[in-house]
Amino acid sequence: MSGEATQLTKFALEANVGWISVAVDKALEGYKSPIQEVLEKDPEITVADLMFQSGCTLAEARAAIDEFEDL
C-alpha cells in the first residue's frame, strides 16, 4: 500500500482500521523528503541544482525553497 500520508490516514479511518493510521504516523516520523535533505545540506542552492539533485519539478523546487525560507 502506498500514497500520501493524508490519503492513507483517511483510508484507515474509513475502513475502521485505525491501527493503520498509527503505523503510518510512526513510519513517517522524522521523514525528510529528498528536497528537504538537499536544502538542509546547501541552503544557498539554486533552483536548477535543487531540481537536478532531488529530481523534483520546477514548481516543487520553488515551493520547497519558499517554505524553507519561510516565505
C-alpha positions, -999 to +999 in steps of 0.1 A: +000+000+000+013+034-008+001+070-010+002+104+006+000+104+044-034+121+044-048+096+019-036+066+040-050+081+072-083+088+056-084+053+042-076+038+076-104+058+093-130+050+067-121+013+068-122+012+106-086+000+108-072+029+129-040+009+136-030+017+100-031+054+109-009+048+139+016+028+117+016+055+090+024+082+116+052+060+131+067+053+097+067+090+087+081+103+119+113+121+112+109+115+074+125+142+052+119+144+015+149+144-008+142+181-015+143+189+022+176+169+026+193+188-002+181+222+011+194+214+046+228+205+032+230+235+010+206+263+018+220+286-009+214+260-037+200+273-070+166+261-082+183+243-111+207+224-089+179+215-064+159+201-093+189+181-105+199+168-071+165+159-058+147+150-091+119+175-084+100+197-108+105+235-111+073+242-092+082+217-064+117+233-061+103+268-059+077+258-033+103+240-012+127+269-013+099+293-003+088+270+025+124+265+036+129+303+038+095+308+055+081+330+027 
